[in-house]
C-alpha cells in the first residue's frame, strides 16, 4: 500500500533520497555532492513550514519524493516558493506516485495559504500541464533549456 509521509518522520531514508536527487540533477547543481543534497533534505525535516520534503512509501520502501522550498533557481529569486525535486524510482513510474506527490505538495501550499507555487523542469512540461500547472516562460538555466511553470494552490 502506498502512503505519502514527511521525510522528517523517516530520516533513515535521507541517504537514499539524497543519492537519487544527486544522480538525477547533479548537472543542474554545479559543485554539489550527495552530502550537499543530504544537508538540504535535513533542512527540510519539518511538516509545518517551508521548506519541507515528502516521500512516497510503498509497502514500507521509499519510492519517491517531492519538496516545497523557498527557491529552486538562484537566477529567479523573485519567484517563491517552489515545488522541487519530484522524483519516483524508475520501477514505479507511470503508476500515479508522482501525481500524488505533486498533489500533496500543492495541498500543503494551500494549507500554508501560499497564493502561487512555481516549478521548473527541463523535460516534464506535459506531465505538469496535465496536473493543472501553467507554463509561465521558457528560459535557459545552467546550460539547460527549461520551462518555468506556476499554479495557484
Phi and psi in radians as a Rosetta constraint file:
Dihedral C 1 N 2 CA 2 C 2 CIRCULARHARMONIC -1.615 0.35
Dihedral N 2 CA 2 C 2 N 3 CIRCULARHARMONIC 2.444 0.35
Dihedral C 2 N 3 CA 3 C 3 CIRCULARHARMONIC -2.469 0.35
Dihedral N 3 CA 3 C 3 N 4 CIRCULARHARMONIC 2.632 0.35
Dihedral C 3 N 4 CA 4 C 4 CIRCULARHARMONIC -1.769 0.35
Dihedral N 4 CA 4 C 4 N 5 CIRCULARHARMONIC 2.280 0.35
Dihedral C 4 N 5 CA 5 C 5 CIRCULARHARMONIC -2.410 0.35
Dihedral N 5 CA 5 C 5 N 6 CIRCULARHARMONIC 2.882 0.35
Dihedral C 5 N 6 CA 6 C 6 CIRCULARHARMONIC -1.419 0.35
Dihedral N 6 CA 6 C 6 N 7 CIRCULARHARMONIC 2.413 0.35
Dihedral C 6 N 7 CA 7 C 7 CIRCULARHARMONIC -1.109 0.35
Dihedral N 7 CA 7 C 7 N 8 CIRCULARHARMONIC -0.451 0.35
Dihedral C 7 N 8 CA 8 C 8 CIRCULARHARMONIC -1.063 0.35
Dihedral N 8 CA 8 C 8 N 9 CIRCULARHARMONIC -0.475 0.35
Dihedral C 8 N 9 CA 9 C 9 CIRCULARHARMONIC -1.564 0.35
Dihedral N 9 CA 9 C 9 N 10 CIRCULARHARMONIC -0.030 0.35
Dihedral C 9 N 10 CA 10 C 10 CIRCULARHARMONIC -2.476 0.35
Dihedral N 10 CA 10 C 10 N 11 CIRCULARHARMONIC 0.955 0.35
Dihedral C 10 N 11 CA 11 C 11 CIRCULARHARMONIC -1.152 0.35
Dihedral N 11 CA 11 C 11 N 12 CIRCULARHARMONIC -0.243 0.35
Dihedral C 11 N 12 CA 12 C 12 CIRCULARHARMONIC -1.134 0.35
Dihedral N 12 CA 12 C 12 N 13 CIRCULARHARMONIC -0.292 0.35
Dihedral C 12 N 13 CA 13 C 13 CIRCULARHARMONIC -1.512 0.35
Dihedral N 13 CA 13 C 13 N 14 CIRCULARHARMONIC -0.152 0.35
Dihedral C 13 N 14 CA 14 C 14 CIRCULARHARMONIC -0.922 0.35
Dihedral N 14 CA 14 C 14 N 15 CIRCULARHARMONIC -0.826 0.35
Dihedral C 14 N 15 CA 15 C 15 CIRCULARHARMONIC -1.079 0.35
Dihedral N 15 CA 15 C 15 N 16 CIRCULARHARMONIC -0.737 0.35
Dihedral C 15 N 16 CA 16 C 16 CIRCULARHARMONIC -1.235 0.35
Dihedral N 16 CA 16 C 16 N 17 CIRCULARHARMONIC -0.706 0.35
Dihedral C 16 N 17 CA 17 C 17 CIRCULARHARMONIC -1.154 0.35
Dihedral N 17 CA 17 C 17 N 18 CIRCULARHARMONIC -0.732 0.35
Dihedral C 17 N 18 CA 18 C 18 CIRCULARHARMONIC -1.052 0.35
Dihedral N 18 CA 18 C 18 N 19 CIRCULARHARMONIC -0.704 0.35
Dihedral C 18 N 19 CA 19 C 19 CIRCULARHARMONIC -1.129 0.35
Dihedral N 19 CA 19 C 19 N 20 CIRCULARHARMONIC -0.746 0.35
Dihedral C 19 N 20 CA 20 C 20 CIRCULARHARMONIC -0.987 0.35
Dihedral N 20 CA 20 C 20 N 21 CIRCULARHARMONIC -0.882 0.35
Dihedral C 20 N 21 CA 21 C 21 CIRCULARHARMONIC -1.121 0.35
Dihedral N 21 CA 21 C 21 N 22 CIRCULARHARMONIC -0.714 0.35
Dihedral C 21 N 22 CA 22 C 22 CIRCULARHARMONIC -1.082 0.35
Dihedral N 22 CA 22 C 22 N 23 CIRCULARHARMONIC -0.858 0.35
Dihedral C 22 N 23 CA 23 C 23 CIRCULARHARMONIC -1.054 0.35
Dihedral N 23 CA 23 C 23 N 24 CIRCULARHARMONIC -0.641 0.35
Dihedral C 23 N 24 CA 24 C 24 CIRCULARHARMONIC -1.383 0.35
Dihedral N 24 CA 24 C 24 N 25 CIRCULARHARMONIC -0.673 0.35
Dihedral C 24 N 25 CA 25 C 25 CIRCULARHARMONIC -2.220 0.35
Dihedral N 25 CA 25 C 25 N 26 CIRCULARHARMONIC 0.305 0.35
Dihedral C 25 N 26 CA 26 C 26 CIRCULARHARMONIC -0.963 0.35
Dihedral N 26 CA 26 C 26 N 27 CIRCULARHARMONIC -0.602 0.35
Dihedral C 26 N 27 CA 27 C 27 CIRCULARHARMONIC -1.263 0.35
Dihedral N 27 CA 27 C 27 N 28 CIRCULARHARMONIC -0.307 0.35
Dihedral C 27 N 28 CA 28 C 28 CIRCULARHARMONIC -1.615 0.35
Dihedral N 28 CA 28 C 28 N 29 CIRCULARHARMONIC -0.069 0.35
Dihedral C 28 N 29 CA 29 C 29 CIRCULARHARMONIC -2.264 0.35
Dihedral N 29 CA 29 C 29 N 30 CIRCULARHARMONIC 1.241 0.35
Dihedral C 29 N 30 CA 30 C 30 CIRCULARHARMONIC -0.987 0.35
Dihedral N 30 CA 30 C 30 N 31 CIRCULARHARMONIC 2.375 0.35
Dihedral C 30 N 31 CA 31 C 31 CIRCULARHARMONIC 1.476 0.35
Dihedral N 31 CA 31 C 31 N 32 CIRCULARHARMONIC -0.117 0.35
Dihedral C 31 N 32 CA 32 C 32 CIRCULARHARMONIC -1.368 0.35
Dihedral N 32 CA 32 C 32 N 33 CIRCULARHARMONIC 2.698 0.35
Dihedral C 32 N 33 CA 33 C 33 CIRCULARHARMONIC -2.215 0.35
Dihedral N 33 CA 33 C 33 N 34 CIRCULARHARMONIC 3.046 0.35
Dihedral C 33 N 34 CA 34 C 34 CIRCULARHARMONIC -1.018 0.35
Dihedral N 34 CA 34 C 34 N 35 CIRCULARHARMONIC -0.670 0.35
Dihedral C 34 N 35 CA 35 C 35 CIRCULARHARMONIC -1.102 0.35
Dihedral N 35 CA 35 C 35 N 36 CIRCULARHARMONIC -0.634 0.35
Dihedral C 35 N 36 CA 36 C 36 CIRCULARHARMONIC -1.050 0.35
Dihedral N 36 CA 36 C 36 N 37 CIRCULARHARMONIC -0.813 0.35
Dihedral C 36 N 37 CA 37 C 37 CIRCULARHARMONIC -1.120 0.35
Dihedral N 37 CA 37 C 37 N 38 CIRCULARHARMONIC -0.699 0.35
Dihedral C 37 N 38 CA 38 C 38 CIRCULARHARMONIC -1.109 0.35
Dihedral N 38 CA 38 C 38 N 39 CIRCULARHARMONIC -0.708 0.35
Dihedral C 38 N 39 CA 39 C 39 CIRCULARHARMONIC -1.072 0.35
Dihedral N 39 CA 39 C 39 N 40 CIRCULARHARMONIC -0.762 0.35
Dihedral C 39 N 40 CA 40 C 40 CIRCULARHARMONIC -1.085 0.35
Dihedral N 40 CA 40 C 40 N 41 CIRCULARHARMONIC -0.730 0.35
Dihedral C 40 N 41 CA 41 C 41 CIRCULARHARMONIC -1.108 0.35
Dihedral N 41 CA 41 C 41 N 42 CIRCULARHARMONIC -0.686 0.35
Dihedral C 41 N 42 CA 42 C 42 CIRCULARHARMONIC -1.086 0.35
Dihedral N 42 CA 42 C 42 N 43 CIRCULARHARMONIC -0.645 0.35
Dihedral C 42 N 43 CA 43 C 43 CIRCULARHARMONIC -1.172 0.35
Dihedral N 43 CA 43 C 43 N 44 CIRCULARHARMONIC -0.382 0.35
Dihedral C 43 N 44 CA 44 C 44 CIRCULARHARMONIC -1.610 0.35
Dihedral N 44 CA 44 C 44 N 45 CIRCULARHARMONIC 0.159 0.35
Dihedral C 44 N 45 CA 45 C 45 CIRCULARHARMONIC -1.390 0.35
Dihedral N 45 CA 45 C 45 N 46 CIRCULARHARMONIC 1.289 0.35
Dihedral C 45 N 46 CA 46 C 46 CIRCULARHARMONIC -2.676 0.35
Dihedral N 46 CA 46 C 46 N 47 CIRCULARHARMONIC 2.959 0.35
Dihedral C 46 N 47 CA 47 C 47 CIRCULARHARMONIC -2.320 0.35
Dihedral N 47 CA 47 C 47 N 48 CIRCULARHARMONIC -0.066 0.35
Dihedral C 47 N 48 CA 48 C 48 CIRCULARHARMONIC -2.129 0.35
Dihedral N 48 CA 48 C 48 N 49 CIRCULARHARMONIC 0.195 0.35
Dihedral C 48 N 49 CA 49 C 49 CIRCULARHARMONIC -2.870 0.35
Dihedral N 49 CA 49 C 49 N 50 CIRCULARHARMONIC 2.861 0.35
Dihedral C 49 N 50 CA 50 C 50 CIRCULARHARMONIC -1.379 0.35
Dihedral N 50 CA 50 C 50 N 51 CIRCULARHARMONIC 2.351 0.35
Dihedral C 50 N 51 CA 51 C 51 CIRCULARHARMONIC -1.548 0.35
Dihedral N 51 CA 51 C 51 N 52 CIRCULARHARMONIC 2.681 0.35
Dihedral C 51 N 52 CA 52 C 52 CIRCULARHARMONIC -2.593 0.35
Dihedral N 52 CA 52 C 52 N 53 CIRCULARHARMONIC 2.725 0.35
Dihedral C 52 N 53 CA 53 C 53 CIRCULARHARMONIC -2.223 0.35
Dihedral N 53 CA 53 C 53 N 54 CIRCULARHARMONIC 2.377 0.35
Dihedral C 53 N 54 CA 54 C 54 CIRCULARHARMONIC -1.892 0.35
Dihedral N 54 CA 54 C 54 N 55 CIRCULARHARMONIC 2.690 0.35
Dihedral C 54 N 55 CA 55 C 55 CIRCULARHARMONIC -2.262 0.35
Dihedral N 55 CA 55 C 55 N 56 CIRCULARHARMONIC 2.708 0.35
Dihedral C 55 N 56 CA 56 C 56 CIRCULARHARMONIC -1.804 0.35
Dihedral N 56 CA 56 C 56 N 57 CIRCULARHARMONIC 2.258 0.35
Dihedral C 56 N 57 CA 57 C 57 CIRCULARHARMONIC -1.994 0.35
Dihedral N 57 CA 57 C 57 N 58 CIRCULARHARMONIC 2.306 0.35
Dihedral C 57 N 58 CA 58 C 58 CIRCULARHARMONIC -2.126 0.35
Dihedral N 58 CA 58 C 58 N 59 CIRCULARHARMONIC 1.978 0.35
Dihedral C 58 N 59 CA 59 C 59 CIRCULARHARMONIC 0.888 0.35
Dihedral N 59 CA 59 C 59 N 60 CIRCULARHARMONIC 0.688 0.35
Dihedral C 59 N 60 CA 60 C 60 CIRCULARHARMONIC 1.519 0.35
Dihedral N 60 CA 60 C 60 N 61 CIRCULARHARMONIC -0.155 0.35
Dihedral C 60 N 61 CA 61 C 61 CIRCULARHARMONIC -1.735 0.35
Dihedral N 61 CA 61 C 61 N 62 CIRCULARHARMONIC 2.385 0.35
Dihedral C 61 N 62 CA 62 C 62 CIRCULARHARMONIC -1.269 0.35
Dihedral N 62 CA 62 C 62 N 63 CIRCULARHARMONIC 2.259 0.35
Dihedral C 62 N 63 CA 63 C 63 CIRCULARHARMONIC -2.237 0.35
Dihedral N 63 CA 63 C 63 N 64 CIRCULARHARMONIC -0.090 0.35
Dihedral C 63 N 64 CA 64 C 64 CIRCULARHARMONIC -2.955 0.35
Dihedral N 64 CA 64 C 64 N 65 CIRCULARHARMONIC 2.958 0.35
Dihedral C 64 N 65 CA 65 C 65 CIRCULARHARMONIC -2.721 0.35
Dihedral N 65 CA 65 C 65 N 66 CIRCULARHARMONIC 2.783 0.35
Dihedral C 65 N 66 CA 66 C 66 CIRCULARHARMONIC -2.782 0.35
Dihedral N 66 CA 66 C 66 N 67 CIRCULARHARMONIC 2.611 0.35
Dihedral C 66 N 67 CA 67 C 67 CIRCULARHARMONIC -2.252 0.35
Dihedral N 67 CA 67 C 67 N 68 CIRCULARHARMONIC 2.732 0.35
Dihedral C 67 N 68 CA 68 C 68 CIRCULARHARMONIC -2.058 0.35
Dihedral N 68 CA 68 C 68 N 69 CIRCULARHARMONIC 1.979 0.35
Dihedral C 68 N 69 CA 69 C 69 CIRCULARHARMONIC -2.297 0.35
Dihedral N 69 CA 69 C 69 N 70 CIRCULARHARMONIC 2.856 0.35
Dihedral C 69 N 70 CA 70 C 70 CIRCULARHARMONIC -1.144 0.35
Dihedral N 70 CA 70 C 70 N 71 CIRCULARHARMONIC -0.898 0.35
Dihedral C 70 N 71 CA 71 C 71 CIRCULARHARMONIC -2.421 0.35
Dihedral N 71 CA 71 C 71 N 72 CIRCULARHARMONIC 2.366 0.35
Dihedral C 71 N 72 CA 72 C 72 CIRCULARHARMONIC -2.026 0.35
Dihedral N 72 CA 72 C 72 N 73 CIRCULARHARMONIC -0.292 0.35
Dihedral C 72 N 73 CA 73 C 73 CIRCULARHARMONIC -2.182 0.35
Dihedral N 73 CA 73 C 73 N 74 CIRCULARHARMONIC 2.016 0.35
Dihedral C 73 N 74 CA 74 C 74 CIRCULARHARMONIC -1.143 0.35
Dihedral N 74 CA 74 C 74 N 75 CIRCULARHARMONIC -0.273 0.35
Dihedral C 74 N 75 CA 75 C 75 CIRCULARHARMONIC -1.528 0.35
Dihedral N 75 CA 75 C 75 N 76 CIRCULARHARMONIC -0.119 0.35
Dihedral C 75 N 76 CA 76 C 76 CIRCULARHARMONIC -2.265 0.35
Dihedral N 76 CA 76 C 76 N 77 CIRCULARHARMONIC 1.022 0.35
Dihedral C 76 N 77 CA 77 C 77 CIRCULARHARMONIC -1.299 0.35
Dihedral N 77 CA 77 C 77 N 78 CIRCULARHARMONIC -0.086 0.35
Dihedral C 77 N 78 CA 78 C 78 CIRCULARHARMONIC -1.359 0.35
Dihedral N 78 CA 78 C 78 N 79 CIRCULARHARMONIC -0.229 0.35
Dihedral C 78 N 79 CA 79 C 79 CIRCULARHARMONIC -1.902 0.35
Dihedral N 79 CA 79 C 79 N 80 CIRCULARHARMONIC 2.306 0.35
Dihedral C 79 N 80 CA 80 C 80 CIRCULARHARMONIC -2.955 0.35
Dihedral N 80 CA 80 C 80 N 81 CIRCULARHARMONIC 2.578 0.35
Dihedral C 80 N 81 CA 81 C 81 CIRCULARHARMONIC -1.519 0.35
Dihedral N 81 CA 81 C 81 N 82 CIRCULARHARMONIC 3.127 0.35
Dihedral C 81 N 82 CA 82 C 82 CIRCULARHARMONIC -2.187 0.35
Dihedral N 82 CA 82 C 82 N 83 CIRCULARHARMONIC 2.478 0.35
Dihedral C 82 N 83 CA 83 C 83 CIRCULARHARMONIC -1.396 0.35
Dihedral N 83 CA 83 C 83 N 84 CIRCULARHARMONIC 2.267 0.35
Dihedral C 83 N 84 CA 84 C 84 CIRCULARHARMONIC -2.534 0.35
Dihedral N 84 CA 84 C 84 N 85 CIRCULARHARMONIC 2.849 0.35
Dihedral C 84 N 85 CA 85 C 85 CIRCULARHARMONIC 0.984 0.35
Dihedral N 85 CA 85 C 85 N 86 CIRCULARHARMONIC 0.720 0.35
Dihedral C 85 N 86 CA 86 C 86 CIRCULARHARMONIC -1.358 0.35
Dihedral N 86 CA 86 C 86 N 87 CIRCULARHARMONIC 2.079 0.35
Dihedral C 86 N 87 CA 87 C 87 CIRCULARHARMONIC -2.579 0.35
Dihedral N 87 CA 87 C 87 N 88 CIRCULARHARMONIC 2.368 0.35
Dihedral C 87 N 88 CA 88 C 88 CIRCULARHARMONIC -2.254 0.35
Dihedral N 88 CA 88 C 88 N 89 CIRCULARHARMONIC 2.388 0.35
Dihedral C 88 N 89 CA 89 C 89 CIRCULARHARMONIC -1.058 0.35
Dihedral N 89 CA 89 C 89 N 90 CIRCULARHARMONIC 2.535 0.35
Dihedral C 89 N 90 CA 90 C 90 CIRCULARHARMONIC -0.908 0.35
Dihedral N 90 CA 90 C 90 N 91 CIRCULARHARMONIC -0.690 0.35
Dihedral C 90 N 91 CA 91 C 91 CIRCULARHARMONIC -1.155 0.35
Dihedral N 91 CA 91 C 91 N 92 CIRCULARHARMONIC -0.296 0.35
Dihedral C 91 N 92 CA 92 C 92 CIRCULARHARMONIC -1.947 0.35
Dihedral N 92 CA 92 C 92 N 93 CIRCULARHARMONIC 0.107 0.35
Dihedral C 92 N 93 CA 93 C 93 CIRCULARHARMONIC -1.259 0.35
Dihedral N 93 CA 93 C 93 N 94 CIRCULARHARMONIC 2.674 0.35
Dihedral C 93 N 94 CA 94 C 94 CIRCULARHARMONIC 1.409 0.35
Dihedral N 94 CA 94 C 94 N 95 CIRCULARHARMONIC 0.188 0.35
Dihedral C 94 N 95 CA 95 C 95 CIRCULARHARMONIC -1.964 0.35
Dihedral N 95 CA 95 C 95 N 96 CIRCULARHARMONIC 0.144 0.35
Dihedral C 95 N 96 CA 96 C 96 CIRCULARHARMONIC 1.585 0.35
Dihedral N 96 CA 96 C 96 N 97 CIRCULARHARMONIC 0.025 0.35
Dihedral C 96 N 97 CA 97 C 97 CIRCULARHARMONIC -1.184 0.35
Dihedral N 97 CA 97 C 97 N 98 CIRCULARHARMONIC -0.777 0.35
Dihedral C 97 N 98 CA 98 C 98 CIRCULARHARMONIC -1.045 0.35
Dihedral N 98 CA 98 C 98 N 99 CIRCULARHARMONIC -0.734 0.35
Dihedral C 98 N 99 CA 99 C 99 CIRCULARHARMONIC -1.051 0.35
Dihedral N 99 CA 99 C 99 N 100 CIRCULARHARMONIC -0.790 0.35
Dihedral C 99 N 100 CA 100 C 100 CIRCULARHARMONIC -1.118 0.35
Dihedral N 100 CA 100 C 100 N 101 CIRCULARHARMONIC -0.684 0.35
Dihedral C 100 N 101 CA 101 C 101 CIRCULARHARMONIC -1.119 0.35
Dihedral N 101 CA 101 C 101 N 102 CIRCULARHARMONIC -0.797 0.35
Dihedral C 101 N 102 CA 102 C 102 CIRCULARHARMONIC -1.090 0.35
Dihedral N 102 CA 102 C 102 N 103 CIRCULARHARMONIC -0.801 0.35
Dihedral C 102 N 103 CA 103 C 103 CIRCULARHARMONIC -1.101 0.35
Dihedral N 103 CA 103 C 103 N 104 CIRCULARHARMONIC -0.598 0.35
Dihedral C 103 N 104 CA 104 C 104 CIRCULARHARMONIC -1.196 0.35
Dihedral N 104 CA 104 C 104 N 105 CIRCULARHARMONIC -0.673 0.35
Dihedral C 104 N 105 CA 105 C 105 CIRCULARHARMONIC -1.168 0.35
Dihedral N 105 CA 105 C 105 N 106 CIRCULARHARMONIC -0.749 0.35
Dihedral C 105 N 106 CA 106 C 106 CIRCULARHARMONIC -1.057 0.35
Dihedral N 106 CA 106 C 106 N 107 CIRCULARHARMONIC -0.699 0.35
Dihedral C 106 N 107 CA 107 C 107 CIRCULARHARMONIC -1.113 0.35
Dihedral N 107 CA 107 C 107 N 108 CIRCULARHARMONIC -0.693 0.35
Dihedral C 107 N 108 CA 108 C 108 CIRCULARHARMONIC -1.117 0.35
Dihedral N 108 CA 108 C 108 N 109 CIRCULARHARMONIC -0.737 0.35
Dihedral C 108 N 109 CA 109 C 109 CIRCULARHARMONIC -1.044 0.35
Dihedral N 109 CA 109 C 109 N 110 CIRCULARHARMONIC -0.733 0.35
Dihedral C 109 N 110 CA 110 C 110 CIRCULARHARMONIC -1.121 0.35
Dihedral N 110 CA 110 C 110 N 111 CIRCULARHARMONIC -0.751 0.35
Dihedral C 110 N 111 CA 111 C 111 CIRCULARHARMONIC -1.034 0.35
Dihedral N 111 CA 111 C 111 N 112 CIRCULARHARMONIC -0.660 0.35
Dihedral C 111 N 112 CA 112 C 112 CIRCULARHARMONIC -1.435 0.35
Dihedral N 112 CA 112 C 112 N 113 CIRCULARHARMONIC 0.053 0.35
Dihedral C 112 N 113 CA 113 C 113 CIRCULARHARMONIC 1.048 0.35
Dihedral N 113 CA 113 C 113 N 114 CIRCULARHARMONIC 0.647 0.35
Dihedral C 113 N 114 CA 114 C 114 CIRCULARHARMONIC -1.396 0.35
Dihedral N 114 CA 114 C 114 N 115 CIRCULARHARMONIC 2.159 0.35
Dihedral C 114 N 115 CA 115 C 115 CIRCULARHARMONIC -1.317 0.35
Dihedral N 115 CA 115 C 115 N 116 CIRCULARHARMONIC -0.518 0.35
Dihedral C 115 N 116 CA 116 C 116 CIRCULARHARMONIC -2.601 0.35
Dihedral N 116 CA 116 C 116 N 117 CIRCULARHARMONIC 2.416 0.35
Dihedral C 116 N 117 CA 117 C 117 CIRCULARHARMONIC -2.078 0.35
Dihedral N 117 CA 117 C 117 N 118 CIRCULARHARMONIC 2.541 0.35
Dihedral C 117 N 118 CA 118 C 118 CIRCULARHARMONIC -2.145 0.35
Dihedral N 118 CA 118 C 118 N 119 CIRCULARHARMONIC 2.796 0.35
Dihedral C 118 N 119 CA 119 C 119 CIRCULARHARMONIC -2.665 0.35
Dihedral N 119 CA 119 C 119 N 120 CIRCULARHARMONIC 2.820 0.35
Dihedral C 119 N 120 CA 120 C 120 CIRCULARHARMONIC -2.311 0.35
Dihedral N 120 CA 120 C 120 N 121 CIRCULARHARMONIC 2.591 0.35
Dihedral C 120 N 121 CA 121 C 121 CIRCULARHARMONIC -2.590 0.35
Dihedral N 121 CA 121 C 121 N 122 CIRCULARHARMONIC 2.430 0.35
Dihedral C 121 N 122 CA 122 C 122 CIRCULARHARMONIC -1.393 0.35
Dihedral N 122 CA 122 C 122 N 123 CIRCULARHARMONIC -0.426 0.35
Dihedral C 122 N 123 CA 123 C 123 CIRCULARHARMONIC -2.604 0.35
Dihedral N 123 CA 123 C 123 N 124 CIRCULARHARMONIC 0.143 0.35
Dihedral C 123 N 124 CA 124 C 124 CIRCULARHARMONIC -2.061 0.35
Dihedral N 124 CA 124 C 124 N 125 CIRCULARHARMONIC 0.496 0.35
Dihedral C 124 N 125 CA 125 C 125 CIRCULARHARMONIC -0.970 0.35
Dihedral N 125 CA 125 C 125 N 126 CIRCULARHARMONIC -0.767 0.35
Dihedral C 125 N 126 CA 126 C 126 CIRCULARHARMONIC -1.170 0.35
Dihedral N 126 CA 126 C 126 N 127 CIRCULARHARMONIC -0.650 0.35
Dihedral C 126 N 127 CA 127 C 127 CIRCULARHARMONIC -1.011 0.35
Dihedral N 127 CA 127 C 127 N 128 CIRCULARHARMONIC -0.861 0.35
Dihedral C 127 N 128 CA 128 C 128 CIRCULARHARMONIC -1.233 0.35
Dihedral N 128 CA 128 C 128 N 129 CIRCULARHARMONIC -0.600 0.35
Dihedral C 128 N 129 CA 129 C 129 CIRCULARHARMONIC -1.044 0.35
Dihedral N 129 CA 129 C 129 N 130 CIRCULARHARMONIC -0.707 0.35
Dihedral C 129 N 130 CA 130 C 130 CIRCULARHARMONIC -1.090 0.35
Dihedral N 130 CA 130 C 130 N 131 CIRCULARHARMONIC -0.407 0.35
Dihedral C 130 N 131 CA 131 C 131 CIRCULARHARMONIC -1.681 0.35
Dihedral N 131 CA 131 C 131 N 132 CIRCULARHARMONIC 0.190 0.35
Dihedral C 131 N 132 CA 132 C 132 CIRCULARHARMONIC 1.626 0.35
Dihedral N 132 CA 132 C 132 N 133 CIRCULARHARMONIC 0.141 0.35
Dihedral C 132 N 133 CA 133 C 133 CIRCULARHARMONIC -1.407 0.35
Dihedral N 133 CA 133 C 133 N 134 CIRCULARHARMONIC 2.566 0.35
Dihedral C 133 N 134 CA 134 C 134 CIRCULARHARMONIC -1.961 0.35
Dihedral N 134 CA 134 C 134 N 135 CIRCULARHARMONIC 2.438 0.35
Dihedral C 134 N 135 CA 135 C 135 CIRCULARHARMONIC -1.217 0.35
Dihedral N 135 CA 135 C 135 N 136 CIRCULARHARMONIC 2.209 0.35
Dihedral C 135 N 136 CA 136 C 136 CIRCULARHARMONIC -1.732 0.35
Dihedral N 136 CA 136 C 136 N 137 CIRCULARHARMONIC -0.781 0.35
Dihedral C 136 N 137 CA 137 C 137 CIRCULARHARMONIC -2.880 0.35
Dihedral N 137 CA 137 C 137 N 138 CIRCULARHARMONIC 2.674 0.35
Dihedral C 137 N 138 CA 138 C 138 CIRCULARHARMONIC -1.767 0.35
Dihedral N 138 CA 138 C 138 N 139 CIRCULARHARMONIC 2.363 0.35
Dihedral C 138 N 139 CA 139 C 139 CIRCULARHARMONIC -2.658 0.35
Dihedral N 139 CA 139 C 139 N 140 CIRCULARHARMONIC -3.096 0.35
Dihedral C 139 N 140 CA 140 C 140 CIRCULARHARMONIC -2.041 0.35
Dihedral N 140 CA 140 C 140 N 141 CIRCULARHARMONIC 2.410 0.35
Dihedral C 140 N 141 CA 141 C 141 CIRCULARHARMONIC -2.418 0.35
Dihedral N 141 CA 141 C 141 N 142 CIRCULARHARMONIC 2.065 0.35
Dihedral C 141 N 142 CA 142 C 142 CIRCULARHARMONIC 0.879 0.35
Dihedral N 142 CA 142 C 142 N 143 CIRCULARHARMONIC 0.775 0.35
Dihedral C 142 N 143 CA 143 C 143 CIRCULARHARMONIC 1.426 0.35
Dihedral N 143 CA 143 C 143 N 144 CIRCULARHARMONIC 0.130 0.35
Dihedral C 143 N 144 CA 144 C 144 CIRCULARHARMONIC -2.087 0.35
Dihedral N 144 CA 144 C 144 N 145 CIRCULARHARMONIC 2.450 0.35
Dihedral C 144 N 145 CA 145 C 145 CIRCULARHARMONIC -1.347 0.35
Dihedral N 145 CA 145 C 145 N 146 CIRCULARHARMONIC 2.201 0.35
Dihedral C 145 N 146 CA 146 C 146 CIRCULARHARMONIC -2.353 0.35
Dihedral N 146 CA 146 C 146 N 147 CIRCULARHARMONIC 2.864 0.35
Dihedral C 146 N 147 CA 147 C 147 CIRCULARHARMONIC -2.094 0.35
Dihedral N 147 CA 147 C 147 N 148 CIRCULARHARMONIC 2.348 0.35
Dihedral C 147 N 148 CA 148 C 148 CIRCULARHARMONIC -1.676 0.35
Dihedral N 148 CA 148 C 148 N 149 CIRCULARHARMONIC 2.294 0.35
Dihedral C 148 N 149 CA 149 C 149 CIRCULARHARMONIC -2.198 0.35
Dihedral N 149 CA 149 C 149 N 150 CIRCULARHARMONIC 2.796 0.35
Dihedral C 149 N 150 CA 150 C 150 CIRCULARHARMONIC -2.471 0.35
Dihedral N 150 CA 150 C 150 N 151 CIRCULARHARMONIC 2.816 0.35
Dihedral C 150 N 151 CA 151 C 151 CIRCULARHARMONIC -2.682 0.35
Dihedral N 151 CA 151 C 151 N 152 CIRCULARHARMONIC 2.451 0.35
Dihedral C 151 N 152 CA 152 C 152 CIRCULARHARMONIC -1.601 0.35
Dihedral N 152 CA 152 C 152 N 153 CIRCULARHARMONIC 2.010 0.35
